[in-house]
Amino acid sequence: MNKSKWTDSTAAKEIISRIAKLKLKANQSCMMLLTHNNYKSAFDSAGFDNYLMLLKELVRFDGSVPESLKQSLVKQAVWRSADDDKLHDGYVSNMLKIIEAEYLEKPFEKYNLVTGVSIVGLKRTRVIKTSKAIIKITNSLPKKFKKTYDFKEVSSLYPKLDNKSYSWVVVEVNARCIHSAAEIALEQLDYWRGIFNLYFNYNQTRTSFHKPSPINKISKYPYHSIHLDNGDRATPLYWFDQNFNYDFSSLDVSGKYAKANVFYKKLSRGICNSGYISFFINILNRYSTALDTTNMNSSFLAMWSLLESLTFSGQDNYDVTIARTLVLFTDKFKVEQELKILRNKRNMAIHSGNQFEEAEKYAYILMNYIHEYIFFLVNAISKSESIEHLKATLDLPLSRVKLTEIRKKLKSEIKSLDLIENLINIK
């Protein structure tokens, strides 16, 4: 409990001191009064929410605290500290620890996220197990959810939605709260969807002569609700897909699902065996999101960022990204020239803010390199002692002659080490 909750104590101290100045004294009033039903303190609201947002970004949260709940926990800590008349960084830090501990002590409950995916042609219910969820894909909504599912709300929000283009999906998870349940369920669904889309996107290319549809073959239903195990709604809140658009085609998986599922199981098994499942869940979630949009420039830029993560070169220059990607390919000249073009297009888009022509073609080229790198990395990580060990390995020269020279040098150095230990008594 001694370690501060702040990643930057100086910045946190300054922000909290400014929040303290917004706290009103007894009987003091202002133009923009901010109160809370659960607390006695009051604030001048000018800048209050913005300071809370800044403060949230400085907090070291436990990894299991859902992103959507973090702002609420910070707000509780500030209001409690204000009521105790101890609105300073040390007290707020300790209050955050208490509030976070209260949350982490909550028991796990079973929740079900009800949504859909854009596949048709399933002849029976399919059950997929991930590290944190059980995903069931069905042709019809299970009876226990029909009585509480808000069909009217969906129709109101998405009047053009064709439900016949989707299969129903129920994602079962164990979580401490509805926010955590939604976060875990959507993460696990996008993990499955990422691998299935990888299968159907593999080695593909496309040229659209009108507004392009998303690259992904399997899209998410735009509306997600959380239900208890008896079918009742766990909350009237709903979650929605920010990337949703109507410009997609459902995928008929008749005769295709079985092979895709074999691919999923094999790749997922390799990911689990790698020991870096959280890393790959993040990668596949980003892959899913990047290819859900009709904006090919956005897809391309997100794909380049993903390649940087896969090559562990985010903090390095682009030459490192390209050099580590080249490790996989035989025709290094062709691949290097293409990657240099992709890098230049990326820089142009970022620095000028302009859309560039042929973004769809470049997004597909980059996507296919990423496919190969994901396959490679699942195997490479499992055979490496650590990520640092793998990075050092990827940075070795791609020349048999140079590798032989390095090996000879190392053998010579090992002989010297053996000799010094034989000649001298080293303590």
C-alpha positions in Angstrom: 0.0 0.0 0.0 3.0 2.3 0.2 3.6 2.7 -3.6 2.0 5.8 -5.1 -0.8 5.3 -7.6 0.7 8.0 -9.8 2.9 7.5 -12.8 3.9 11.1 -12.5 3.6 12.4 -8.9 4.5 15.9 -9.7 1.8 16.3 -12.4 -0.7 14.5 -10.1 0.1 16.9 -7.2 -0.4 20.0 -9.5 -3.7 18.7 -10.9 -5.1 17.9 -7.5 -4.1 21.2 -6.1 -6.0 22.9 -9.0 -9.1 20.7 -8.2 -8.8 21.7 -4.6 -9.0 25.4 -5.6 -12.3 24.6 -7.3 -13.8 23.2 -4.1 -16.3 25.7 -2.6 -16.4 26.7 1.0 -19.6 26.5 3.1 -22.3 28.8 1.7 -20.0 29.8 -1.2 -21.7 30.0 -4.6 -20.6 30.2 -8.2 -22.0 30.5 -11.7 -21.4 26.8 -12.5 -22.1 24.8 -9.3 -21.3 21.1 -9.3 -22.7 18.8 -6.6 -23.2 15.1 -6.1 -26.0 13.3 -4.4 -23.7 10.9 -2.6 -21.3 13.6 -1.2 -21.6 16.9 0.7 -18.8 18.8 -1.1 -19.4 21.2 -4.0 -17.1 22.4 -6.8 -17.0 25.2 -9.3 -17.5 23.0 -12.4 -15.2 25.1 -14.7 -12.4 22.7 -15.7 -13.4 20.1 -13.1 -14.2 17.2 -15.5 -11.1 18.0 -17.6 -8.8 17.8 -14.6 -10.4 14.4 -13.7 -9.7 13.2 -17.2 -6.0 14.3 -16.9 -5.7 12.7 -13.5 -7.1 9.4 -14.7 -4.3 9.1 -17.2 -1.7 9.4 -14.4 -3.1 6.5 -12.3 -1.6 3.0 -12.1 -4.6 0.8 -12.2 -4.7 -2.9 -11.7 -4.9 -4.6 -15.1 -8.3 -6.1 -14.3 -10.0 -2.7 -13.9 -12.1 -2.1 -17.0 -11.2 1.0 -19.0 -14.8 2.4 -18.9 -14.8 2.3 -15.0 -11.5 4.1 -14.4 -12.9 7.6 -14.6 -15.6 6.7 -12.2 -13.1 5.4 -9.6 -11.0 8.6 -9.9 -14.1 10.7 -9.4 -15.1 8.7 -6.3 -11.6 9.2 -4.9 -11.7 12.9 -5.4 -15.1 13.4 -4.0 -14.4 11.2 -0.9 -11.1 13.1 -0.3 -13.0 16.4 -0.6 -15.6 15.3 1.9 -12.7 14.4 4.3 -11.2 17.8 3.6 -7.9 16.2 2.6 -7.8 17.0 -1.1 -4.1 16.4 -1.7 -2.1 13.9 -3.8 -1.1 11.5 -1.0 -4.6 11.2 0.4 -6.3 10.8 -3.0 -3.6 8.2 -3.9 -4.5 6.2 -0.8 -8.2 6.7 -1.4 -7.8 5.3 -4.9 -6.1 2.2 -3.5 -9.0 1.7 -1.1 -11.7 2.1 -3.8 -9.8 -0.1 -6.2 -9.4 -2.8 -3.5 -13.2 -2.6 -2.9 -13.8 -3.2 -6.6 -11.3 -6.1 -6.8 -13.0 -7.8 -3.8 -16.3 -8.0 -5.7 -17.2 -11.6 -6.5 -17.2 -12.8 -10.1 -20.6 -13.4 -11.7 -21.7 -15.0 -14.9 -22.7 -12.5 -17.7 -23.8 -13.0 -21.3 -23.1 -10.5 -24.0 -25.8 -10.8 -26.7 -24.8 -9.6 -30.2 -24.2 -11.0 -33.7 -21.7 -11.6 -36.5 -22.2 -11.2 -40.2 -22.1 -14.9 -41.2 -25.0 -17.0 -42.5 -25.3 -20.7 -43.5 -24.7 -22.4 -40.2 -26.7 -25.5 -39.9 -26.3 -25.9 -36.1 -25.1 -24.0 -33.1 -21.3 -23.6 -32.9 -19.4 -23.3 -29.6 -16.0 -21.7 -29.4 -13.9 -21.6 -26.3 -11.3 -18.9 -25.7 -9.1 -18.2 -22.7 -11.8 -16.2 -21.0 -15.1 -16.9 -22.7 -17.5 -19.4 -24.3 -18.9 -18.1 -27.6 -22.0 -19.6 -29.0 -23.1 -18.8 -32.6 -26.7 -19.7 -33.4 -29.3 -19.1 -36.2 -31.9 -17.9 -33.7 -31.7 -16.0 -30.4 -31.9 -18.4 -27.4 -35.4 -18.3 -25.8 -34.2 -17.1 -22.4 -32.9 -13.8 -23.9 -35.9 -13.2 -26.2 -38.1 -11.9 -23.4 -35.7 -9.1 -22.4 -33.8 -8.3 -25.6 -34.8 -4.8 -26.7 -35.7 -5.4 -30.4 -37.4 -2.0 -30.5 -34.3 -0.1 -29.4 -32.2 -1.9 -32.0 -34.8 -1.0 -34.8 -34.9 2.6 -33.6 -31.1 3.0 -33.6 -30.4 1.0 -36.8 -33.6 1.2 -39.0 -31.8 -0.1 -42.1 -30.3 -3.1 -40.3 -31.0 -6.5 -42.0 -31.0 -9.1 -39.3 -31.0 -11.8 -41.9 -27.4 -10.9 -42.6 -26.3 -12.0 -39.1 -26.1 -15.0 -36.9 -26.8 -14.5 -33.2 -23.9 -14.6 -30.8 -23.9 -15.1 -27.0 -20.5 -14.6 -25.3 -20.5 -16.1 -21.8 -17.9 -14.6 -19.4 -17.2 -14.3 -15.6 -16.7 -10.8 -14.4 -17.0 -8.4 -11.4 -19.3 -5.9 -13.1 -21.2 -5.2 -16.3 -18.4 -3.0 -17.6 -15.8 -5.7 -17.1 -18.2 -8.2 -18.7 -18.6 -6.1 -21.8 -14.9 -5.4 -22.1 -13.9 -9.1 -21.7 -16.7 -10.4 -24.0 -16.0 -8.0 -26.8 -12.2 -8.6 -26.5 -12.7 -12.4 -26.7 -15.2 -12.1 -29.6 -12.7 -9.9 -31.6 -10.0 -12.4 -30.8 -12.1 -15.2 -32.4 -13.2 -12.8 -35.2 -9.6 -11.7 -35.8 -8.4 -15.3 -36.4 -11.4 -16.2 -38.6 -11.0 -13.0 -40.6 -7.3 -13.8 -41.0 -8.3 -17.1 -42.5 -10.8 -15.6 -45.0 -8.6 -12.6 -45.7 -5.4 -14.6 -46.3 -3.6 -14.0 -49.5 -6.4 -11.8 -50.8 -6.3 -8.6 -52.9 -9.0 -6.3 -54.2 -9.6 -3.2 -56.4 -12.8 -1.3 -55.9 -14.2 1.0 -58.5 -16.6 2.7 -56.1 -16.7 3.2 -52.3 -14.9 0.1 -50.9 -16.5 -2.2 -48.4 -14.6 -3.2 -45.2 -11.8 -5.7 -45.8 -13.0 -8.0 -43.1 -15.4 -10.7 -44.2 -16.9 -11.0 -40.7 -18.3 -7.9 -39.0 -19.9 -7.4 -35.6 -23.5 -6.6 -35.0 -23.7 -2.9 -34.0 -25.7 -3.4 -30.8 -24.5 -5.4 -27.7 -26.5 -5.9 -24.5 -25.4 -7.6 -21.3 -27.7 -10.2 -19.7 -27.7 -12.3 -16.5 -27.6 -16.1 -16.8 -31.4 -16.3 -16.4 -31.8 -14.1 -19.5 -32.7 -10.8 -17.7 -30.9 -7.7 -18.8 -28.1 -7.0 -16.4 -28.4 -3.2 -17.2 -30.4 -1.0 -19.5 -27.1 0.2 -20.9 -26.0 -1.0 -24.3 -22.7 -1.1 -26.1 -22.3 -0.3 -29.7 -19.7 -0.7 -32.5 -18.2 2.6 -33.4 -16.9 1.3 -36.8 -20.3 0.0 -37.9 -21.6 0.9 -41.4 -24.1 -0.7 -43.7 -21.5 -1.2 -46.5 -20.8 -4.9 -45.9 -21.8 -8.3 -47.2 -22.6 -11.2 -45.0 -20.4 -14.2 -45.4 -22.0 -17.6 -46.3 -19.9 -20.1 -44.4 -21.7 -23.2 -45.7 -19.0 -25.7 -46.4 -16.3 -23.3 -45.1 -16.8 -23.1 -41.4 -15.2 -26.5 -40.5 -11.9 -25.6 -42.2 -11.9 -22.1 -40.7 -12.5 -23.6 -37.3 -9.6 -26.0 -37.7 -7.4 -23.0 -38.6 -8.7 -21.2 -35.5 -8.0 -24.1 -33.2 -4.5 -24.6 -34.5 -3.4 -20.9 -34.4 -5.1 -20.4 -31.0 -3.3 -23.4 -29.6 0.0 -22.0 -30.8 -0.8 -18.6 -29.3 -1.6 -20.3 -25.9 1.6 -22.3 -26.0 3.6 -19.2 -26.8 3.0 -17.8 -23.3 2.1 -14.4 -24.7 -1.6 -14.8 -25.1 -2.4 -11.2 -23.9 0.0 -9.8 -26.6 -1.8 -11.8 -29.4 -5.3 -11.0 -28.1 -4.3 -7.3 -28.4 -2.8 -7.8 -31.9 -5.9 -9.7 -33.1 -8.3 -7.1 -31.6 -6.4 -4.3 -33.4 -6.4 -6.4 -36.6 -10.2 -6.8 -36.4 -10.8 -3.1 -35.7 -8.3 -1.9 -38.4 -10.1 -3.8 -41.2 -13.7 -3.1 -40.1 -13.8 0.4 -41.7 -14.6 1.5 -45.3 -11.8 4.1 -45.0 -8.8 2.4 -46.6 -6.5 5.1 -45.5 -7.4 4.4 -41.9 -7.0 0.6 -42.4 -3.6 1.2 -44.0 -2.3 3.4 -41.1 -3.6 1.0 -38.5 -2.0 -1.9 -40.3 1.4 -0.1 -40.3 1.1 0.6 -36.6 0.3 -3.1 -36.1 3.4 -4.1 -38.1 5.5 -1.9 -35.8 4.0 -3.8 -32.8 4.7 -7.2 -34.4 8.3 -6.3 -35.1 8.7 -4.7 -31.6 10.0 -1.5 -33.4 7.6 1.1 -32.2 10.3 3.1 -30.5 12.8 2.6 -33.2 13.1 4.1 -36.7 11.3 2.6 -39.7 14.5 0.9 -40.9 14.2 -1.5 -38.0 10.6 -2.3 -38.8 11.6 -3.1 -42.4 14.7 -5.0 -41.5 12.9 -7.2 -39.0 10.0 -7.8 -41.5 12.6 -8.9 -44.2 13.7 -11.8 -42.0 10.8 -13.9 -43.2 11.0 -13.5 -47.0 13.3 -15.0 -49.6 12.9 -12.2 -52.2 14.2 -9.6 -49.9 14.7 -7.0 -52.7 11.0 -7.0 -53.8 9.8 -7.0 -50.2 12.1 -4.2 -49.2 11.1 -2.0 -52.1 7.4 -2.5 -51.3 7.9 -1.8 -47.6 9.8 1.4 -48.4 6.9 2.5 -50.6 4.4 1.7 -47.8 6.6 3.6 -45.3 6.6 6.6 -47.5 2.9 6.5 -48.0 2.4 6.2 -44.2 4.6 9.2 -43.6 2.8 11.2 -46.2 -0.6 10.4 -44.7 0.5 11.2 -41.2 2.4 14.4 -41.8 0.2 16.0 -44.5 -3.1 14.6 -43.3 -4.0 13.9 -46.9 -5.8 10.9 -48.3 -3.7 9.0 -50.9 -4.7 7.2 -53.9 -4.5 3.4 -54.1 -4.9 3.1 -50.3 -6.9 -0.1 -50.8 -4.1 -1.8 -52.7 -1.5 -0.7 -50.2 -3.7 -1.9 -47.3 -4.0 -5.3 -48.8 -0.2 -5.6 -49.4 0.5 -4.6 -45.8 -2.2 -6.9 -44.5 -0.7 -9.9 -46.2 2.7 -9.2 -44.8 1.1 -9.0 -41.4 -0.5 -12.4 -41.8 2.9 -14.0 -42.4 4.4 -12.1 -39.5 1.7 -13.3 -37.1 2.3 -16.9 -38.1 6.0 -16.5 -37.7 5.8 -14.7 -34.4 3.6 -17.4 -32.8 6.3 -19.9 -33.5 9.3 -17.6 -32.9 8.1 -16.4 -29.4 7.6 -20.0 -28.2 11.2 -20.8 -29.1 12.7 -17.7 -27.6 13.8 -17.1 -24.0 12.3 -13.6 -24.0 11.1 -10.8 -26.3 14.5 -9.1 -25.9 16.2 -12.4 -26.9 13.9 -12.5 -30.0 14.6 -8.9 -30.9 18.3 -9.5 -30.8 17.8 -12.6 -33.0 15.8 -10.7 -35.6 18.6 -8.0 -35.7 21.3 -10.5 -36.7 22.6 -10.1 -40.3 20.7 -12.0 -42.9 23.9 -13.4 -44.5 25.2 -17.0 -44.1 28.8 -15.7 -44.4 28.3 -13.1 -41.7 26.5 -15.5 -39.4 29.4 -18.0 -39.8 31.9 -15.2 -38.9 29.9 -14.4 -35.8 29.7 -18.0 -34.8 33.5 -18.4 -35.2 34.1 -15.3 -33.1 31.8 -16.6 -30.4 33.6 -20.0 -30.4 36.9 -18.2 -30.0 35.6 -16.1 -27.1 34.2 -19.3 -25.4 37.6 -21.0 -25.7 39.2 -17.9 -24.1 36.7 -18.1 -21.3 37.4 -21.8 -20.7 41.2 -21.1 -20.8 41.1 -18.3 -18.3 39.2 -20.5 -15.9 41.7 -23.3 -16.3 44.7 -21.0 -15.9 43.6 -18.9 -13.0 41.6 -19.6 -9.8 38.7 -17.2 -10.2 36.7 -16.5 -7.1 
